[in-house]
Amino acid sequence: MDSYDAIQLIERDLRTLVRLVLGPEDAWLAASNRIERAKLDEKREDERRKRPAAALNEDLLEYTEFTQLQNLILDEAWPKFQPALGTRNHISTYLSKASGFRNPTMHSRALLPFEEHLVLGISGELRNRVALYRREIEGESMFWPVIEEVTDSFGNSAVGPSGDAGSATVRLEVGDTVTFDCRAYDPENRELTWRLHQNARGVDLDTAIGESVRLTWIVTAEDIAESVPIVPIIKSTGPYHRVSAHWGDDHVMFHYSVNPPRGAATPAV
């Protein structure tokens, strides 16, 4: 992981923490006097206009800025976040440093080696704090790895445990390539193996090892069907697993449609 990845991970972890601590959209918006729903709606619609080919995330929290998250956590709702983050001055210093490093990093200006190490350290500690807090409030997550988020190359996303990206929204052709950016955490820091499973055919399409990986599916004629379930799965090296030895510890599911060749006869129902 480099400084760019670390900065992005800090932002994702802050949003995860807001969801855990404050709850759904209406709750975290009500906790802030500075974040305006109308402006977030406007940003989401602007994103939709600029990216008509992408399946955009509808969650307004994804359209908040780093400074808005910083203010919400440290100033507007700190008593609720204190059990997860500890000492306010400590976290305030970390987020101020991260905010200062964010601009050059996002504009491809390299950080100095000690700055990069500092960003990586801040990201690691914040992620660990979020994981520990999650263990406290989610009983089963204190034992098993959990998928934090998987996003496909069309912008569809799903989160664990056992999340679903919804019904098929993308039609594919044979030869198309779909990638899945995957992120998970394990409270015991065990090695995680990922499988990209085609559930209708019962075959694995790709594998990888690590907390953050990219999996790839190259669509073949064998995938042609109106409903094609694609399942990223994680499994730790531990002897026990949340689901089963085959299904591992957590999974999420995506649904696609794969078109038959042009002019092919439509199969009878």
C-alpha positions in Angstrom: 0.0 0.0 0.0 1.3 3.5 -1.0 0.3 6.9 0.4 -2.4 7.3 -2.2 -4.0 4.0 -1.1 -3.6 5.0 2.6 -5.3 8.4 2.1 -8.2 6.7 0.4 -8.4 4.0 3.1 -8.5 6.7 5.8 -11.5 8.3 4.1 -13.3 5.0 3.7 -12.7 4.1 7.3 -14.1 7.4 8.5 -17.2 6.8 6.5 -17.5 3.3 7.9 -17.1 4.7 11.4 -19.9 7.3 10.8 -22.2 4.5 9.7 -21.4 2.4 12.7 -21.6 5.2 15.3 -24.4 7.4 13.9 -26.4 5.0 11.8 -28.2 5.4 8.5 -28.5 8.5 6.3 -31.1 10.4 8.2 -29.3 9.9 11.5 -25.8 11.1 10.5 -27.3 14.1 8.6 -29.3 15.1 11.7 -26.1 15.0 13.7 -24.5 17.7 11.6 -25.3 21.4 11.3 -22.8 21.9 8.5 -23.5 19.1 6.1 -26.5 20.0 3.8 -28.5 17.3 2.2 -29.3 19.5 -0.8 -25.6 20.1 -1.6 -24.9 16.4 -1.4 -27.8 15.6 -3.7 -26.5 18.2 -6.1 -23.0 16.5 -6.1 -24.5 13.1 -6.6 -26.6 14.4 -9.6 -23.5 16.1 -11.0 -21.6 12.9 -10.8 -24.4 11.0 -12.5 -24.4 13.5 -15.4 -20.6 13.2 -15.8 -20.5 9.4 -15.5 -23.6 8.1 -17.4 -22.0 4.7 -18.0 -21.3 4.0 -14.3 -23.6 2.6 -11.6 -23.1 5.3 -9.0 -23.3 4.8 -5.2 -26.6 6.3 -4.0 -25.4 6.7 -0.4 -25.0 10.4 0.3 -22.2 9.8 2.7 -20.0 8.8 -0.2 -20.3 12.4 -1.5 -19.0 14.1 1.7 -15.6 15.7 1.8 -12.7 14.8 4.1 -13.1 18.1 6.0 -16.8 17.5 6.5 -16.1 14.0 8.0 -13.4 15.5 10.1 -15.7 18.2 11.5 -18.6 15.8 12.1 -16.4 13.4 14.1 -14.3 15.8 16.1 -16.6 18.8 16.6 -20.3 18.0 16.1 -20.6 14.4 17.5 -17.4 13.7 19.3 -19.0 12.1 22.5 -20.5 9.4 20.3 -17.2 8.7 18.5 -15.0 8.9 21.6 -15.5 5.2 22.6 -14.2 4.1 19.2 -11.4 6.6 18.8 -10.1 7.3 22.3 -8.4 10.7 23.0 -9.7 13.6 20.9 -6.4 15.5 20.8 -4.7 12.3 19.5 -7.2 11.7 16.7 -7.4 15.4 15.9 -3.7 15.5 15.3 -3.9 12.4 13.1 -6.7 13.7 11.0 -5.1 17.2 10.6 -1.9 15.5 9.3 -3.9 13.3 7.0 -5.8 16.3 5.7 -2.6 18.2 5.0 -1.1 15.3 3.1 -4.3 14.6 1.1 -4.0 17.4 -1.4 -0.5 16.7 -2.7 -1.1 13.0 -2.7 -4.3 13.2 -4.7 -2.6 15.5 -7.3 0.3 13.1 -7.8 2.9 15.2 -5.9 5.1 12.7 -4.1 5.4 12.8 -0.3 8.8 12.6 1.4 9.7 9.2 2.7 9.0 10.1 6.4 5.6 11.7 5.4 4.6 8.6 3.5 5.5 6.4 6.5 3.4 8.8 8.8 0.4 8.5 6.5 0.7 4.7 6.4 0.9 4.6 10.2 -2.1 6.9 10.6 -4.1 4.7 8.2 -3.1 1.5 10.0 -4.0 2.8 13.5 -7.3 4.2 12.4 -8.2 1.0 10.6 -7.3 -1.0 13.7 -9.4 1.2 15.9 -12.4 0.8 13.6 -12.0 -2.9 13.5 -11.8 -3.1 17.3 -14.9 -1.0 17.7 -16.7 -3.1 15.2 -15.8 -6.2 17.2 -17.4 -4.6 20.3 -20.8 -3.8 18.6 -21.0 -6.8 16.2 -20.8 -10.0 18.1 -19.8 -12.4 15.4 -17.2 -10.0 13.9 -15.0 -10.4 16.9 -14.1 -13.9 15.6 -14.4 -13.9 11.8 -12.9 -12.0 8.8 -15.5 -9.6 7.2 -15.6 -8.2 3.7 -15.6 -4.4 4.1 -16.5 -3.6 0.5 -16.3 -5.0 -3.0 -16.8 -2.7 -6.1 -17.0 -3.9 -9.6 -15.6 -2.0 -12.7 -19.1 -0.6 -13.3 -19.4 1.1 -9.9 -21.7 -1.5 -8.3 -20.7 -2.2 -4.7 -21.6 -4.6 -1.9 -20.5 -4.9 1.7 -20.3 -7.9 4.1 -21.3 -9.8 6.0 -22.9 -11.7 3.1 -24.0 -8.5 1.2 -25.7 -8.3 -2.2 -25.2 -5.8 -4.9 -28.9 -6.2 -6.0 -30.5 -7.5 -9.2 -28.7 -7.6 -12.6 -28.1 -4.0 -13.8 -25.4 -4.7 -16.4 -25.6 -6.7 -19.6 -22.4 -8.2 -20.8 -21.1 -9.7 -24.0 -18.8 -12.7 -24.3 -15.2 -11.4 -24.1 -16.0 -8.6 -21.7 -13.7 -8.2 -18.7 -15.1 -7.2 -15.3 -12.8 -6.4 -12.3 -13.6 -6.4 -8.6 -11.7 -4.3 -6.1 -12.0 -6.1 -2.8 -11.3 -5.1 0.8 -11.6 -7.1 4.0 -10.3 -7.1 7.5 -9.6 -9.9 10.0 -9.5 -9.3 13.7 -6.9 -12.0 14.1 -4.7 -10.6 11.3 -4.6 -14.0 9.5 -3.8 -14.4 5.8 -6.9 -14.1 3.7 -7.5 -15.9 0.4 -10.1 -14.6 -2.0 -12.0 -16.6 -4.6 -14.2 -15.1 -7.4 -16.9 -17.8 -7.8 -19.4 -18.2 -10.6 -22.2 -19.6 -8.6 -24.4 -20.9 -11.5 -21.5 -23.0 -12.9 -19.9 -23.8 -9.6 -16.4 -22.7 -10.7 -13.8 -20.3 -9.5 -12.8 -17.5 -12.0 -9.9 -16.0 -10.1 -8.0 -16.1 -6.8 -5.8 -13.7 -4.8 -4.3 -13.4 -1.3 -4.4 -10.2 0.9 -6.7 -7.8 2.6 -7.0 -5.6 -0.5 -7.0 -7.3 -3.9 -8.3 -7.1 -7.4 -10.2 -10.1 -9.0 -10.9 -10.4 -12.7 -13.7 -12.2 -14.6 -13.3 -12.6 -18.4 -16.8 -13.5 -19.7 -17.0 -16.7 -21.8 -19.7 -18.5 -23.7 -20.2 -20.8 -20.7 -21.5 -17.7 -18.7 -24.3 -17.0 -21.1 -27.5 -16.7 -19.1 -30.0 -14.1 -18.0 -29.0 -14.3 -14.4 -25.3 -14.8 -13.6 -24.3 -14.7 -9.9 -20.7 -13.7 -9.3 -19.5 -14.2 -5.7 -16.3 -12.9 -4.2 -15.5 -15.1 -1.1 -12.8 -14.7 1.6 -11.4 -17.5 3.8 -8.8 -17.2 6.5 -6.0 -19.6 7.3 -7.7 -20.4 10.6 -9.1 -23.9 11.3 -12.7 -22.6 11.7 -14.9 -20.5 9.4 -18.0 -18.4 9.8 -19.9 -20.1 7.0 -18.2 -23.4 6.1 -15.0 -24.9 4.9 -16.1 -24.4 1.3 -17.7 -20.9 1.6 -15.1 -19.6 4.0 -15.8 -16.7 6.3 -17.7 -14.1 4.2 -19.0 -13.4 0.7 -20.9 -10.9 -1.3 -22.9 -11.4 -4.5 -23.2 -9.5 -7.8 -25.7 -10.3 -10.5 -25.2 -9.8 -14.3 -26.8 -10.8 -17.6 -24.7 -12.3 -20.4 -26.1 -12.0 -23.9 -26.0 -14.8 -26.4 -24.3 -14.2 -29.8 -26.2 -11.9 -32.2 -28.7 -13.8 -34.2 -28.6 -16.9 -32.0 -32.0 -18.5 -31.5 -33.6 -17.6 -28.2 -33.8 -20.8 -26.1 -37.2 -22.1 -25.1 -38.4 -21.3 -21.6 
